[in-house]
Amino acid sequence: MQKFDGVISRAFASLSDMVQGCHQLLLPEGRFWALKGVYPTDELSALEKHYNVEACHRLDVPGCDGERHLLELSAGPQ
């Protein structure tokens, strides 16, 4: 199976479901990027402990009301 440097999702699933469903697509040093609305505190606390938040960027999207965030996640050793 081909592996990738990054997996990007937008309105796909919870963070936990995203990483569980897509981890096999990611190279060991790869990153997940997830576009979210409100900062997903509950979703982050539900992630397995070996996933790390490398960055969180608050986005200003013209024409869109409400919060938007881009989260960058990495997978450490299991």
PQR file with spaces between the fields and no chain letter, atoms N, CA, C, O and H, PARSE charges and radii, in Angstrom:
ATOM       1  N    MET     1       0.839   -1.174    0.000 -0.4000 1.5000
ATOM       2  CA   MET     1       0.000    0.000    0.000 -0.0000 2.0000
ATOM       3  C    MET     1       0.887    1.240    0.000  0.5500 1.7000
ATOM       4  O    MET     1       1.866    1.319    0.742 -0.5500 1.4000
ATOM       5  N    GLN     2       0.530    2.200   -0.839 -0.4000 1.5000
ATOM       6  CA   GLN     2       1.280    3.454   -0.882 -0.0000 2.0000
ATOM       7  C    GLN     2       1.040    4.248    0.394  0.5500 1.7000
ATOM       8  O    GLN     2      -0.074    4.295    0.915 -0.5500 1.4000
ATOM       9  H    GLN     2      -0.265    2.135   -1.442  0.4000 1.0000
ATOM      10  N    LYS     3       2.112    4.875    0.889 -0.4000 1.5000
ATOM      11  CA   LYS     3       2.023    5.709    2.091 -0.0000 2.0000
ATOM      12  C    LYS     3       2.346    7.146    1.718  0.5500 1.7000
ATOM      13  O    LYS     3       3.029    7.406    0.727 -0.5500 1.4000
ATOM      14  H    LYS     3       3.017    4.837    0.466  0.4000 1.0000
ATOM      15  N    PHE     4       1.844    8.083    2.529 -0.4000 1.5000
ATOM      16  CA   PHE     4       1.915    9.496    2.192 -0.0000 2.0000
ATOM      17  C    PHE     4       2.532   10.312    3.315  0.5500 1.7000
ATOM      18  O    PHE     4       2.535    9.901    4.475 -0.5500 1.4000
ATOM      19  H    PHE     4       1.289    7.872    3.333  0.4000 1.0000
ATOM      20  N    ASP     5       3.060   11.488    2.944 -0.4000 1.5000
ATOM      21  CA   ASP     5       3.615   12.436    3.918 -0.0000 2.0000
ATOM      22  C    ASP     5       2.527   13.057    4.776  0.5500 1.7000
ATOM      23  O    ASP     5       2.769   13.421    5.927 -0.5500 1.4000
ATOM      24  H    ASP     5       3.058   11.822    2.002  0.4000 1.0000
ATOM      25  N    GLY     6       1.332   13.178    4.221 -0.4000 1.5000
ATOM      26  CA   GLY     6       0.254   13.825    4.956 -0.0000 2.0000
ATOM      27  C    GLY     6      -1.109   13.328    4.538  0.5500 1.7000
ATOM      28  O    GLY     6      -1.316   12.897    3.404 -0.5500 1.4000
ATOM      29  H    GLY     6       1.135   12.882    3.286  0.4000 1.0000
ATOM      30  N    VAL     7      -2.032   13.395    5.473 -0.4000 1.5000
ATOM      31  CA   VAL     7      -3.439   13.088    5.239 -0.0000 2.0000
ATOM      32  C    VAL     7      -4.224   14.308    5.704  0.5500 1.7000
ATOM      33  O    VAL     7      -4.063   14.764    6.837 -0.5500 1.4000
ATOM      34  H    VAL     7      -1.864   13.745    6.395  0.4000 1.0000
ATOM      35  N    ILE     8      -5.072   14.831    4.830 -0.4000 1.5000
ATOM      36  CA   ILE     8      -5.855   16.028    5.133 -0.0000 2.0000
ATOM      37  C    ILE     8      -7.326   15.652    5.191  0.5500 1.7000
ATOM      38  O    ILE     8      -7.821   14.910    4.343 -0.5500 1.4000
ATOM      39  H    ILE     8      -5.203   14.461    3.911  0.4000 1.0000
ATOM      40  N    SER     9      -8.026   16.173    6.206 -0.4000 1.5000
ATOM      41  CA   SER     9      -9.471   15.939    6.269 -0.0000 2.0000
ATOM      42  C    SER     9     -10.198   17.236    6.560  0.5500 1.7000
ATOM      43  O    SER     9      -9.684   18.128    7.234 -0.5500 1.4000
ATOM      44  H    SER     9      -7.624   16.776    6.895  0.4000 1.0000
ATOM      45  N    ARG    10     -11.397   17.312    6.035 -0.4000 1.5000
ATOM      46  CA   ARG    10     -12.286   18.445    6.294 -0.0000 2.0000
ATOM      47  C    ARG    10     -13.685   17.883    6.476  0.5500 1.7000
ATOM      48  O    ARG    10     -14.237   17.258    5.570 -0.5500 1.4000
ATOM      49  H    ARG    10     -11.814   16.587    5.487  0.4000 1.0000
ATOM      50  N    ALA    11     -14.251   18.110    7.647 -0.4000 1.5000
ATOM      51  CA   ALA    11     -15.612   17.651    7.940 -0.0000 2.0000
ATOM      52  C    ALA    11     -15.761   16.156    7.644  0.5500 1.7000
ATOM      53  O    ALA    11     -16.761   15.728    7.068 -0.5500 1.4000
ATOM      54  H    ALA    11     -13.803   18.618    8.382  0.4000 1.0000
ATOM      55  N    PHE    12     -14.768   15.375    8.040 -0.4000 1.5000
ATOM      56  CA   PHE    12     -14.744   13.938    7.740 -0.0000 2.0000
ATOM      57  C    PHE    12     -15.276   13.122    8.901  0.5500 1.7000
ATOM      58  O    PHE    12     -16.206   12.333    8.733 -0.5500 1.4000
ATOM      59  H    PHE    12     -13.956   15.723    8.508  0.4000 1.0000
ATOM      60  N    ALA    13     -14.706   13.299   10.057 -0.4000 1.5000
ATOM      61  CA   ALA    13     -15.053   12.469   11.212 -0.0000 2.0000
ATOM      62  C    ALA    13     -14.413   13.088   12.447  0.5500 1.7000
ATOM      63  O    ALA    13     -13.755   14.125   12.369 -0.5500 1.4000
ATOM      64  H    ALA    13     -13.950   13.940   10.194  0.4000 1.0000
ATOM      65  N    SER    14     -14.617   12.438   13.584 -0.4000 1.5000
ATOM      66  CA   SER    14     -13.900   12.876   14.781 -0.0000 2.0000
ATOM      67  C    SER    14     -12.405   12.640   14.557  0.5500 1.7000
ATOM      68  O    SER    14     -12.019   11.849   13.697 -0.5500 1.4000
ATOM      69  H    SER    14     -15.152   11.596   13.648  0.4000 1.0000
ATOM      70  N    LEU    15     -11.578   13.322   15.325 -0.4000 1.5000
ATOM      71  CA   LEU    15     -10.129   13.125   15.194 -0.0000 2.0000
ATOM      72  C    LEU    15      -9.749   11.674   15.441  0.5500 1.7000
ATOM      73  O    LEU    15      -8.919   11.117   14.724 -0.5500 1.4000
ATOM      74  H    LEU    15     -11.892   13.965   16.024  0.4000 1.0000
ATOM      75  N    SER    16     -10.349   11.063   16.446 -0.4000 1.5000
ATOM      76  CA   SER    16     -10.054    9.670   16.768 -0.0000 2.0000
ATOM      77  C    SER    16     -10.417    8.747   15.604  0.5500 1.7000
ATOM      78  O    SER    16      -9.633    7.872   15.237 -0.5500 1.4000
ATOM      79  H    SER    16     -11.024   11.516   17.029  0.4000 1.0000
ATOM      80  N    ASP    17     -11.600    8.940   15.027 -0.4000 1.5000
ATOM      81  CA   ASP    17     -12.012    8.117   13.884 -0.0000 2.0000
ATOM      82  C    ASP    17     -11.114    8.365   12.681  0.5500 1.7000
ATOM      83  O    ASP    17     -10.791    7.434   11.943 -0.5500 1.4000
ATOM      84  H    ASP    17     -12.237    9.651   15.325  0.4000 1.0000
ATOM      85  N    MET    18     -10.710    9.617   12.478 -0.4000 1.5000
ATOM      86  CA   MET    18      -9.848    9.944   11.348 -0.0000 2.0000
ATOM      87  C    MET    18      -8.505    9.223   11.454  0.5500 1.7000
ATOM      88  O    MET    18      -8.073    8.582   10.497 -0.5500 1.4000
ATOM      89  H    MET    18     -10.973   10.374   13.077  0.4000 1.0000
ATOM      90  N    VAL    19      -7.842    9.321   12.608 -0.4000 1.5000
ATOM      91  CA   VAL    19      -6.519    8.702   12.722 -0.0000 2.0000
ATOM      92  C    VAL    19      -6.617    7.177   12.721  0.5500 1.7000
ATOM      93  O    VAL    19      -5.734    6.506   12.187 -0.5500 1.4000
ATOM      94  H    VAL    19      -8.194    9.842   13.386  0.4000 1.0000
ATOM      95  N    GLN    20      -7.672    6.624   13.306 -0.4000 1.5000
ATOM      96  CA   GLN    20      -7.837    5.167   13.286 -0.0000 2.0000
ATOM      97  C    GLN    20      -8.113    4.664   11.872  0.5500 1.7000
ATOM      98  O    GLN    20      -7.628    3.603   11.480 -0.5500 1.4000
ATOM      99  H    GLN    20      -8.390    7.169   13.739  0.4000 1.0000
ATOM     100  N    GLY    21      -8.893    5.430   11.110 -0.4000 1.5000
ATOM     101  CA   GLY    21      -9.244    5.007    9.761 -0.0000 2.0000
ATOM     102  C    GLY    21      -8.174    5.263    8.718  0.5500 1.7000
ATOM     103  O    GLY    21      -8.182    4.636    7.659 -0.5500 1.4000
ATOM     104  H    GLY    21      -9.286    6.292   11.429  0.4000 1.0000
ATOM     105  N    CYS    22      -7.251    6.177    9.001 -0.4000 1.5000
ATOM     106  CA   CYS    22      -6.274    6.590    7.987 -0.0000 2.0000
ATOM     107  C    CYS    22      -4.823    6.359    8.376  0.5500 1.7000
ATOM     108  O    CYS    22      -3.933    6.651    7.577 -0.5500 1.4000
ATOM     109  H    CYS    22      -7.245    6.686    9.861  0.4000 1.0000
ATOM     110  N    HIS    23      -4.546    5.844    9.572 -0.4000 1.5000
ATOM     111  CA   HIS    23      -3.152    5.724   10.020 -0.0000 2.0000
ATOM     112  C    HIS    23      -2.309    4.863    9.090  0.5500 1.7000
ATOM     113  O    HIS    23      -1.105    5.087    8.963 -0.5500 1.4000
ATOM     114  H    HIS    23      -5.269    5.606   10.221  0.4000 1.0000
ATOM     115  N    GLN    24      -2.921    3.886    8.442 -0.4000 1.5000
ATOM     116  CA   GLN    24      -2.160    3.001    7.560 -0.0000 2.0000
ATOM     117  C    GLN    24      -1.702    3.714    6.288  0.5500 1.7000
ATOM     118  O    GLN    24      -0.856    3.191    5.563 -0.5500 1.4000
ATOM     119  H    GLN    24      -3.899    3.704    8.544  0.4000 1.0000
ATOM     120  N    LEU    25      -2.244    4.893    6.009 -0.4000 1.5000
ATOM     121  CA   LEU    25      -1.859    5.661    4.827 -0.0000 2.0000
ATOM     122  C    LEU    25      -0.672    6.578    5.067  0.5500 1.7000
ATOM     123  O    LEU    25      -0.124    7.142    4.120 -0.5500 1.4000
ATOM     124  H    LEU    25      -2.931    5.318    6.599  0.4000 1.0000
ATOM     125  N    LEU    26      -0.269    6.734    6.324 -0.4000 1.5000
ATOM     126  CA   LEU    26       0.715    7.741    6.700 -0.0000 2.0000
ATOM     127  C    LEU    26       2.105    7.138    6.883  0.5500 1.7000
ATOM     128  O    LEU    26       2.262    6.090    7.509 -0.5500 1.4000
ATOM     129  H    LEU    26      -0.714    6.276    7.093  0.4000 1.0000
ATOM     130  N    LEU    27       3.113    7.815    6.329 -0.4000 1.5000
ATOM     131  CA   LEU    27       4.499    7.449    6.609 -0.0000 2.0000
ATOM     132  C    LEU    27       4.785    7.681    8.093  0.5500 1.7000
ATOM     133  O    LEU    27       4.099    8.489    8.719 -0.5500 1.4000
ATOM     134  H    LEU    27       2.986    8.667    5.820  0.4000 1.0000
ATOM     135  N    PRO    28       5.774    6.999    8.674 -0.5600 1.5000
ATOM     136  CA   PRO    28       6.060    7.169   10.105  0.2800 2.0000
ATOM     137  C    PRO    28       6.309    8.620   10.512  0.5500 1.7000
ATOM     138  O    PRO    28       5.931    9.020   11.613 -0.5500 1.4000
ATOM     139  N    GLU    29       6.936    9.411    9.650 -0.4000 1.5000
ATOM     140  CA   GLU    29       7.206   10.813    9.976 -0.0000 2.0000
ATOM     141  C    GLU    29       6.120   11.749    9.432  0.5500 1.7000
ATOM     142  O    GLU    29       6.272   12.969    9.478 -0.5500 1.4000
ATOM     143  H    GLU    29       7.244    9.086    8.756  0.4000 1.0000
ATOM     144  N    GLY    30       5.035   11.182    8.923 -0.4000 1.5000
ATOM     145  CA   GLY    30       3.967   11.970    8.302 -0.0000 2.0000
ATOM     146  C    GLY    30       3.107   12.718    9.309  0.5500 1.7000
ATOM     147  O    GLY    30       3.273   12.586   10.522 -0.5500 1.4000
ATOM     148  H    GLY    30       4.911   10.191    8.885  0.4000 1.0000
ATOM     149  N    ARG    31       2.184   13.505    8.771 -0.4000 1.5000
ATOM     150  CA   ARG    31       1.305   14.340    9.588 -0.0000 2.0000
ATOM     151  C    ARG    31      -0.142   14.194    9.127  0.5500 1.7000
ATOM     152  O    ARG    31      -0.423   13.985    7.947 -0.5500 1.4000
ATOM     153  H    ARG    31       2.049   13.612    7.786  0.4000 1.0000
ATOM     154  N    PHE    32      -1.040   14.311   10.083 -0.4000 1.5000
ATOM     155  CA   PHE    32      -2.457   14.481    9.790 -0.0000 2.0000
ATOM     156  C    PHE    32      -2.758   15.970    9.894  0.5500 1.7000
ATOM     157  O    PHE    32      -2.263   16.637   10.802 -0.5500 1.4000
ATOM     158  H    PHE    32      -0.811   14.481   11.042  0.4000 1.0000
ATOM     159  N    TRP    33      -3.560   16.497    8.979 -0.4000 1.5000
ATOM     160  CA   TRP    33      -4.064   17.859    9.073 -0.0000 2.0000
ATOM     161  C    TRP    33      -5.581   17.775    9.070  0.5500 1.7000
ATOM     162  O    TRP    33      -6.176   17.216    8.150 -0.5500 1.4000
ATOM     163  H    TRP    33      -3.963   15.954    8.242  0.4000 1.0000
ATOM     164  N    ALA    34      -6.196   18.324   10.087 -0.4000 1.5000
ATOM     165  CA   ALA    34      -7.650   18.260   10.226 -0.0000 2.0000
ATOM     166  C    ALA    34      -8.221   19.665   10.333  0.5500 1.7000
ATOM     167  O    ALA    34      -7.827   20.442   11.203 -0.5500 1.4000
ATOM     168  H    ALA    34      -5.713   18.778   10.835  0.4000 1.0000
ATOM     169  N    LEU    35      -9.142   19.981    9.449 -0.4000 1.5000
ATOM     170  CA   LEU    35      -9.856   21.250    9.519 -0.0000 2.0000
ATOM     171  C    LEU    35     -11.066   21.061   10.420  0.5500 1.7000
ATOM     172  O    LEU    35     -11.897   20.185   10.180 -0.5500 1.4000
ATOM     173  H    LEU    35      -9.462   19.350    8.742  0.4000 1.0000
ATOM     174  N    LYS    36     -11.163   21.873   11.440 -0.4000 1.5000
ATOM     175  CA   LYS    36     -12.247   21.790   12.419 -0.0000 2.0000
ATOM     176  C    LYS    36     -12.861   23.166   12.598  0.5500 1.7000
ATOM     177  O    LYS    36     -12.265   24.177   12.226 -0.5500 1.4000
ATOM     178  H    LYS    36     -10.488   22.585   11.635  0.4000 1.0000
ATOM     179  N    GLY    37     -14.043   23.198   13.165 -0.4000 1.5000
ATOM     180  CA   GLY    37     -14.697   24.456   13.506 -0.0000 2.0000
ATOM     181  C    GLY    37     -14.198   24.928   14.861  0.5500 1.7000
ATOM     182  O    GLY    37     -13.066   25.395   14.990 -0.5500 1.4000
ATOM     183  H    GLY    37     -14.527   22.377   13.467  0.4000 1.0000
ATOM     184  N    VAL    38     -15.047   24.804   15.866 -0.4000 1.5000
ATOM     185  CA   VAL    38     -14.681   25.162   17.238 -0.0000 2.0000
ATOM     186  C    VAL    38     -13.534   24.254   17.682  0.5500 1.7000
ATOM     187  O    VAL    38     -13.489   23.080   17.312 -0.5500 1.4000
ATOM     188  H    VAL    38     -15.967   24.425   15.761  0.4000 1.0000
ATOM     189  N    TYR    39     -12.611   24.794   18.470 -0.4000 1.5000
ATOM     190  CA   TYR    39     -11.471   24.003   18.947 -0.0000 2.0000
ATOM     191  C    TYR    39     -11.987   22.706   19.580  0.5500 1.7000
ATOM     192  O    TYR    39     -12.797   22.764   20.505 -0.5500 1.4000
ATOM     193  H    TYR    39     -12.647   25.748   18.770  0.4000 1.0000
ATOM     194  N    PRO    40     -11.537   21.537   19.102 -0.5600 1.5000
ATOM     195  CA   PRO    40     -12.116   20.250   19.493  0.2800 2.0000
ATOM     196  C    PRO    40     -11.523   19.655   20.778  0.5500 1.7000
ATOM     197  O    PRO    40     -10.887   18.602   20.736 -0.5500 1.4000
ATOM     198  N    THR    41     -11.727   20.310   21.890 -0.4000 1.5000
ATOM     199  CA   THR    41     -11.159   19.868   23.169 -0.0000 2.0000
ATOM     200  C    THR    41     -11.528   18.423   23.487  0.5500 1.7000
ATOM     201  O    THR    41     -10.658   17.628   23.843 -0.5500 1.4000
ATOM     202  H    THR    41     -12.244   21.165   21.924  0.4000 1.0000
ATOM     203  N    ASP    42     -12.806   18.076   23.363 -0.4000 1.5000
ATOM     204  CA   ASP    42     -13.249   16.710   23.678 -0.0000 2.0000
ATOM     205  C    ASP    42     -12.635   15.684   22.735  0.5500 1.7000
ATOM     206  O    ASP    42     -12.234   14.603   23.168 -0.5500 1.4000
ATOM     207  H    ASP    42     -13.513   18.722   23.073  0.4000 1.0000
ATOM     208  N    GLU    43     -12.559   16.013   21.454 -0.4000 1.5000
ATOM     209  CA   GLU    43     -11.968   15.084   20.491 -0.0000 2.0000
ATOM     210  C    GLU    43     -10.486   14.864   20.778  0.5500 1.7000
ATOM     211  O    GLU    43      -9.987   13.746   20.651 -0.5500 1.4000
ATOM     212  H    GLU    43     -12.885   16.890   21.102  0.4000 1.0000
ATOM     213  N    LEU    44      -9.791   15.915   21.161 -0.4000 1.5000
ATOM     214  CA   LEU    44      -8.362   15.779   21.472 -0.0000 2.0000
ATOM     215  C    LEU    44      -8.143   14.917   22.710  0.5500 1.7000
ATOM     216  O    LEU    44      -7.202   14.125   22.753 -0.5500 1.4000
ATOM     217  H    LEU    44     -10.196   16.823   21.265  0.4000 1.0000
ATOM     218  N    SER    45      -8.995   15.062   23.708 -0.4000 1.5000
ATOM     219  CA   SER    45      -8.831   14.248   24.917 -0.0000 2.0000
ATOM     220  C    SER    45      -9.180   12.786   24.654  0.5500 1.7000
ATOM     221  O    SER    45      -8.743   11.910   25.400 -0.5500 1.4000
ATOM     222  H    SER    45      -9.760   15.705   23.673  0.4000 1.0000
ATOM     223  N    ALA    46      -9.957   12.507   23.611 -0.4000 1.5000
ATOM     224  CA   ALA    46     -10.318   11.128   23.273 -0.0000 2.0000
ATOM     225  C    ALA    46      -9.271   10.436   22.397  0.5500 1.7000
ATOM     226  O    ALA    46      -9.351    9.227   22.181 -0.5500 1.4000
ATOM     227  H    ALA    46     -10.311   13.219   23.005  0.4000 1.0000
ATOM     228  N    LEU    47      -8.290   11.191   21.891 -0.4000 1.5000
ATOM     229  CA   LEU    47      -7.246   10.593   21.046 -0.0000 2.0000
ATOM     230  C    LEU    47      -6.359    9.657   21.854  0.5500 1.7000
ATOM     231  O    LEU    47      -6.114    9.884   23.039 -0.5500 1.4000
ATOM     232  H    LEU    47      -8.225   12.173   22.066  0.4000 1.0000
ATOM     233  N    GLU    48      -5.881    8.604   21.201 -0.4000 1.5000
ATOM     234  CA   GLU    48      -4.903    7.732   21.841 -0.0000 2.0000
ATOM     235  C    GLU    48      -3.667    8.562   22.187  0.5500 1.7000
ATOM     236  O    GLU    48      -3.333    9.519   21.488 -0.5500 1.4000
ATOM     237  H    GLU    48      -6.080    8.420   20.238  0.4000 1.0000
ATOM     238  N    LYS    49      -3.003    8.188   23.264 -0.4000 1.5000
ATOM     239  CA   LYS    49      -1.912    9.003   23.818 -0.0000 2.0000
ATOM     240  C    LYS    49      -0.706    9.150   22.896  0.5500 1.7000
ATOM     241  O    LYS    49       0.061   10.101   23.052 -0.5500 1.4000
ATOM     242  H    LYS    49      -3.274    7.411   23.832  0.4000 1.0000
ATOM     243  N    HIS    50      -0.512    8.237   21.938 -0.4000 1.5000
ATOM     244  CA   HIS    50       0.673    8.356   21.083 -0.0000 2.0000
ATOM     245  C    HIS    50       0.481    9.342   19.922  0.5500 1.7000
ATOM     246  O    HIS    50       1.397    9.529   19.122 -0.5500 1.4000
ATOM     247  H    HIS    50      -1.135    7.465   21.811  0.4000 1.0000
ATOM     248  N    TYR    51      -0.686    9.969   19.820 -0.4000 1.5000
ATOM     249  CA   TYR    51      -0.884   11.034   18.833 -0.0000 2.0000
ATOM     250  C    TYR    51      -0.609   12.371   19.501  0.5500 1.7000
ATOM     251  O    TYR    51      -1.081   12.634   20.608 -0.5500 1.4000
ATOM     252  H    TYR    51      -1.431    9.817   20.470  0.4000 1.0000
ATOM     253  N    ASN    52       0.153   13.206   18.824 -0.4000 1.5000
ATOM     254  CA   ASN    52       0.567   14.493   19.384 -0.0000 2.0000
ATOM     255  C    ASN    52       0.041   15.642   18.536  0.5500 1.7000
ATOM     256  O    ASN    52       0.032   15.557   17.308 -0.5500 1.4000
ATOM     257  H    ASN    52       0.536   12.992   17.926  0.4000 1.0000
ATOM     258  N    VAL    53      -0.396   16.712   19.185 -0.4000 1.5000
ATOM     259  CA   VAL    53      -0.765   17.933   18.477 -0.0000 2.0000
ATOM     260  C    VAL    53       0.519   18.727   18.266  0.5500 1.7000
ATOM     261  O    VAL    53       1.106   19.238   19.220 -0.5500 1.4000
ATOM     262  H    VAL    53      -0.389   16.781   20.183  0.4000 1.0000
ATOM     263  N    GLU    54       0.943   18.824   17.027 -0.4000 1.5000
ATOM     264  CA   GLU    54       2.163   19.559   16.690 -0.0000 2.0000
ATOM     265  C    GLU    54       1.886   21.053   16.560  0.5500 1.7000
ATOM     266  O    GLU    54       2.740   21.880   16.881 -0.5500 1.4000
ATOM     267  H    GLU    54       0.466   18.409   16.253  0.4000 1.0000
ATOM     268  N    ALA    55       0.688   21.393   16.087 -0.4000 1.5000
ATOM     269  CA   ALA    55       0.323   22.802   15.923 -0.0000 2.0000
ATOM     270  C    ALA    55      -1.187   22.917   15.804  0.5500 1.7000
ATOM     271  O    ALA    55      -1.871   21.987   15.378 -0.5500 1.4000
ATOM     272  H    ALA    55      -0.005   20.721   15.826  0.4000 1.0000
ATOM     273  N    CYS    56      -1.685   24.078   16.191 -0.4000 1.5000
ATOM     274  CA   CYS    56      -3.087   24.425   15.986 -0.0000 2.0000
ATOM     275  C    CYS    56      -3.120   25.859   15.480  0.5500 1.7000
ATOM     276  O    CYS    56      -2.630   26.775   16.141 -0.5500 1.4000
ATOM     277  H    CYS    56      -1.129   24.833   16.538  0.4000 1.0000
ATOM     278  N    HIS    57      -3.699   26.040   14.311 -0.4000 1.5000
ATOM     279  CA   HIS    57      -3.763   27.360   13.686 -0.0000 2.0000
ATOM     280  C    HIS    57      -5.216   27.811   13.641  0.5500 1.7000
ATOM     281  O    HIS    57      -6.069   27.129   13.072 -0.5500 1.4000
ATOM     282  H    HIS    57      -4.096   25.296   13.774  0.4000 1.0000
ATOM     283  N    ARG    58      -5.491   28.952   14.237 -0.4000 1.5000
ATOM     284  CA   ARG    58      -6.831   29.526   14.129 -0.0000 2.0000
ATOM     285  C    ARG    58      -6.916   30.200   12.763  0.5500 1.7000
ATOM     286  O    ARG    58      -6.039   30.984   12.398 -0.5500 1.4000
ATOM     287  H    ARG    58      -4.798   29.506   14.699  0.4000 1.0000
ATOM     288  N    LEU    59      -7.961   29.898   12.017 -0.4000 1.5000
ATOM     289  CA   LEU    59      -8.105   30.404   10.660 -0.0000 2.0000
ATOM     290  C    LEU    59      -9.172   31.480   10.586  0.5500 1.7000
ATOM     291  O    LEU    59     -10.195   31.405   11.268 -0.5500 1.4000
ATOM     292  H    LEU    59      -8.673   29.262   12.314  0.4000 1.0000
ATOM     293  N    ASP    60      -8.929   32.469    9.763 -0.4000 1.5000
ATOM     294  CA   ASP    60      -9.920   33.490    9.456 -0.0000 2.0000
ATOM     295  C    ASP    60     -10.352   33.247    8.015  0.5500 1.7000
ATOM     296  O    ASP    60      -9.608   33.533    7.077 -0.5500 1.4000
ATOM     297  H    ASP    60      -8.098   32.530    9.209  0.4000 1.0000
ATOM     298  N    VAL    61     -11.562   32.716    7.848 -0.4000 1.5000
ATOM     299  CA   VAL    61     -12.060   32.375    6.519 -0.0000 2.0000
ATOM     300  C    VAL    61     -13.067   33.450    6.098  0.5500 1.7000
ATOM     301  O    VAL    61     -14.145   33.545    6.684 -0.5500 1.4000
ATOM     302  H    VAL    61     -12.166   32.483    8.610  0.4000 1.0000
ATOM     303  N    PRO    62     -12.728   34.255    5.094 -0.5600 1.5000
ATOM     304  CA   PRO    62     -13.646   35.309    4.655  0.2800 2.0000
ATOM     305  C    PRO    62     -15.005   34.731    4.257  0.5500 1.7000
ATOM     306  O    PRO    62     -15.087   33.734    3.541 -0.5500 1.4000
ATOM     307  N    GLY    63     -16.054   35.374    4.735 -0.4000 1.5000
ATOM     308  CA   GLY    63     -17.406   34.939    4.402 -0.0000 2.0000
ATOM     309  C    GLY    63     -17.956   33.840    5.285  0.5500 1.7000
ATOM     310  O    GLY    63     -19.116   33.456    5.133 -0.5500 1.4000
ATOM     311  H    GLY    63     -15.987   36.184    5.317  0.4000 1.0000
ATOM     312  N    CYS    64     -17.154   33.321    6.208 -0.4000 1.5000
ATOM     313  CA   CYS    64     -17.606   32.258    7.112 -0.0000 2.0000
ATOM     314  C    CYS    64     -17.670   32.794    8.534  0.5500 1.7000
ATOM     315  O    CYS    64     -16.693   33.333    9.055 -0.5500 1.4000
ATOM     316  H    CYS    64     -16.212   33.633    6.332  0.4000 1.0000
ATOM     317  N    ASP    65     -18.822   32.640    9.146 -0.4000 1.5000
ATOM     318  CA   ASP    65     -18.950   32.993   10.555 -0.0000 2.0000
ATOM     319  C    ASP    65     -18.491   31.813   11.398  0.5500 1.7000
ATOM     320  O    ASP    65     -18.475   30.676   10.928 -0.5500 1.4000
ATOM     321  H    ASP    65     -19.616   32.203    8.723  0.4000 1.0000
ATOM     322  N    GLY    66     -18.126   32.078   12.612 -0.4000 1.5000
ATOM     323  CA   GLY    66     -17.736   31.005   13.520 -0.0000 2.0000
ATOM     324  C    GLY    66     -16.247   30.726   13.480  0.5500 1.7000
ATOM     325  O    GLY    66     -15.510   31.251   12.646 -0.5500 1.4000
ATOM     326  H    GLY    66     -18.138   33.002   12.994  0.4000 1.0000
ATOM     327  N    GLU    67     -15.835   29.885   14.409 -0.4000 1.5000
ATOM     328  CA   GLU    67     -14.420   29.537   14.543 -0.0000 2.0000
ATOM     329  C    GLU    67     -14.016   28.489   13.514  0.5500 1.7000
ATOM     330  O    GLU    67     -14.819   27.648   13.109 -0.5500 1.4000
ATOM     331  H    GLU    67     -16.434   29.460   15.086  0.4000 1.0000
ATOM     332  N    ARG    68     -12.761   28.557   13.104 -0.4000 1.5000
ATOM     333  CA   ARG    68     -12.164   27.553   12.227 -0.0000 2.0000
ATOM     334  C    ARG    68     -10.748   27.305   12.723  0.5500 1.7000
ATOM     335  O    ARG    68     -10.031   28.243   13.071 -0.5500 1.4000
ATOM     336  H    ARG    68     -12.109   29.239   13.433  0.4000 1.0000
ATOM     337  N    HIS    69     -10.348   26.035   12.754 -0.4000 1.5000
ATOM     338  CA   HIS    69      -9.007   25.653   13.206 -0.0000 2.0000
ATOM     339  C    HIS    69      -8.427   24.606   12.263  0.5500 1.7000
ATOM     340  O    HIS    69      -9.144   23.771   11.712 -0.5500 1.4000
ATOM     341  H    HIS    69     -10.930   25.273   12.472  0.4000 1.0000
ATOM     342  N    LEU    70      -7.121   24.674   12.095 -0.4000 1.5000
ATOM     343  CA   LEU    70      -6.375   23.645   11.380 -0.0000 2.0000
ATOM     344  C    LEU    70      -5.436   23.006   12.388  0.5500 1.7000
ATOM     345  O    LEU    70      -4.543   23.663   12.923 -0.5500 1.4000
ATOM     346  H    LEU    70      -6.539   25.352   12.543  0.4000 1.0000
ATOM     347  N    LEU    71      -5.645   21.717   12.643 -0.4000 1.5000
ATOM     348  CA   LEU    71      -4.800   20.991   13.592 -0.0000 2.0000
ATOM     349  C    LEU    71      -3.819   20.112   12.839  0.5500 1.7000
ATOM     350  O    LEU    71      -4.177   19.466   11.853 -0.5500 1.4000
ATOM     351  H    LEU    71      -6.370   21.184   12.208  0.4000 1.0000
ATOM     352  N    GLU    72      -2.586   20.092   13.307 -0.4000 1.5000
ATOM     353  CA   GLU    72      -1.538   19.241   12.747 -0.0000 2.0000
ATOM     354  C    GLU    72      -1.182   18.203   13.803  0.5500 1.7000
ATOM     355  O    GLU    72      -0.757   18.543   14.907 -0.5500 1.4000
ATOM     356  H    GLU    72      -2.296   20.617   14.107  0.4000 1.0000
ATOM     357  N    LEU    73      -1.361   16.931   13.449 -0.4000 1.5000
ATOM     358  CA   LEU    73      -1.121   15.827   14.379 -0.0000 2.0000
ATOM     359  C    LEU    73      -0.025   14.921   13.850  0.5500 1.7000
ATOM     360  O    LEU    73       0.122   14.744   12.640 -0.5500 1.4000
ATOM     361  H    LEU    73      -1.706   16.654   12.552  0.4000 1.0000
ATOM     362  N    SER    74       0.737   14.352   14.763 -0.4000 1.5000
ATOM     363  CA   SER    74       1.727   13.335   14.408 -0.0000 2.0000
ATOM     364  C    SER    74       1.485   12.109   15.273  0.5500 1.7000
ATOM     365  O    SER    74       0.853   12.180   16.327 -0.5500 1.4000
ATOM     366  H    SER    74       0.617   14.496   15.745  0.4000 1.0000
ATOM     367  N    ALA    75       2.002   10.993   14.803 -0.4000 1.5000
ATOM     368  CA   ALA    75       1.875    9.746   15.555 -0.0000 2.0000
ATOM     369  C    ALA    75       3.238    9.359   16.092  0.5500 1.7000
ATOM     370  O    ALA    75       4.186    9.175   15.328 -0.5500 1.4000
ATOM     371  H    ALA    75       2.515   10.936   13.947  0.4000 1.0000
ATOM     372  N    GLY    76       3.337    9.237   17.403 -0.4000 1.5000
ATOM     373  CA   GLY    76       4.566    8.769   18.027 -0.0000 2.0000
ATOM     374  C    GLY    76       4.567    7.253   18.095  0.5500 1.7000
ATOM     375  O    GLY    76       3.654    6.615   17.571 -0.5500 1.4000
ATOM     376  H    GLY    76       2.567    9.387   18.023  0.4000 1.0000
ATOM     377  N    PRO    77       5.569    6.664   18.729 -0.5600 1.5000
ATOM     378  CA   PRO    77       5.618    5.209   18.870  0.2800 2.0000
ATOM     379  C    PRO    77       4.423    4.702   19.673  0.5500 1.7000
ATOM     380  O    PRO    77       3.997    5.321   20.647 -0.5500 1.4000
ATOM     381  N    GLN    78       3.902    3.571   19.241 -0.4000 1.5000
ATOM     382  CA   GLN    78       2.737    2.988   19.927 -0.0000 2.0000
ATOM     383  C    GLN    78       3.152    2.095   21.055  0.5500 1.7000
ATOM     384  O    GLN    78       2.299    1.525   21.736 -0.5500 1.4000
ATOM     385  H    GLN    78       4.249    3.068   18.449  0.4000 1.0000
